Amino acid sequence: MPQYLEAAERVLRSGRYINGPEVSAFEKDLAETTGVGYSIAVSTGLDALRLIFRAYIELGRLKPGDEVIIPANTFIATFLAVTHCGLTAVAADIDPTYSCLDLNKLPITPNTRAIIPVHLYGNICWEHRIMSELSKKGILIIEDNAQAIGARSSTPGLKGSFTTGSLGDAAAISFYPAKNIGAFGDAGAALTDDKLLADKIRELANYGAHEKYQHSSCGFNCRMDELQAALLRLKLTNLKNINDQRRTAAEAYDRLIINPNVIKPTIARDGSLQTWHQYVVRHPRRNALRQYLADNGVGTEIHYPVPCHLQKCYSDNPLLKTYTSLEVSEKLATEILSIPIADISLQEIQIISHLINIHK
Ligand SMILES: *Cc1c(COP(=O)(O)O)cnc(C)c1O
């Protein structure tokens, strides 16, 4: 904590709160950590995604009506970013092993122009062969890396790198406080190797100004402030530790939970590295298990209880399309339960695993 207070004091005393040296330094650190050419620090993960799509529209690479494939089980922000830009969100089903887009069953149509692999729970949604074929067809690949900062894919990205956030054409990160790298408030970032795209995102995030008071697009105000950037710079130096702790916890659960009714999340053995943003078990009577754990003092969550295509905001919304069955997403939504994984001790893991094991 003392080093955070020190950083905060430095910013408060500087009198510079927006567009200053802390943001530039953080952007440089983040680009290095994720292995991309450009990182743009912004206000939230949703804004990062939205700015990427808006920038592609401004650059003439996407236009209203174009279809963007999105996994049905993701946080609603992934869908909102697309439909806020007037693009069509096509909900696609997930694979039951990693809960990410099922890349073998993508609902590709002649209107497909982009796809959002969401690295859900910190699992990696990437398969080099499939993604490069899509890319060759001109389909943009925009990673939602909100839950997977520091993850590694087992197969290379479009430009040969392996770190999530650098695999496709552009990526969004969220620094919402509960994410693996959490800000002290809201924050996010967009990543890309494409200079034109990066410049356009930066411009759009700053009222559309390419220089002060010169506005070449009708932009927004989506900037990260100096205080968050200074604090996030410190957090980022701890990324490996934070992810390692979660991985150790996941491996302990994997050893200790032996209830035959519980399906544990799959630990990848293909050389990839997950970030374990969530540890999500499945149980046919999930609500009963959740209540039982709550009765025993263990708080749990459901990520996410209602698949996006079934949310009220998309009932009757012409920007939402479904072409295929979404049965895996719909079934898993009734079975999944996220058990504690952040800042947890081995003793707590033992207690929670024991509670789960003695539950029918
Ligand atoms: C958190 C999250 C977002 C949105 O990020 P915010 O910073 O909360 O706006 C988007 N997608 C996924 C998968 C997320 O988990």
The ligand as an ORCA input file, in Angstrom:
! r2SCAN-3c Opt
* xyz 0 1
  C     -15.058     -6.591    -17.535
  C     -15.337     -6.998    -18.919
  C     -15.621     -6.063    -19.935
  C     -15.879     -4.611    -19.681
  O     -14.904     -3.927    -18.990
  P     -15.289     -2.636    -18.119
  O     -13.950     -2.067    -17.772
  O     -16.026     -3.117    -16.930
  O     -16.100     -1.741    -18.981
  C     -15.764     -6.519    -21.229
  N     -15.662     -7.828    -21.523
  C     -15.425     -8.754    -20.588
  C     -15.303    -10.180    -20.995
  C     -15.264     -8.382    -19.248
  O     -15.050     -9.317    -18.329
*
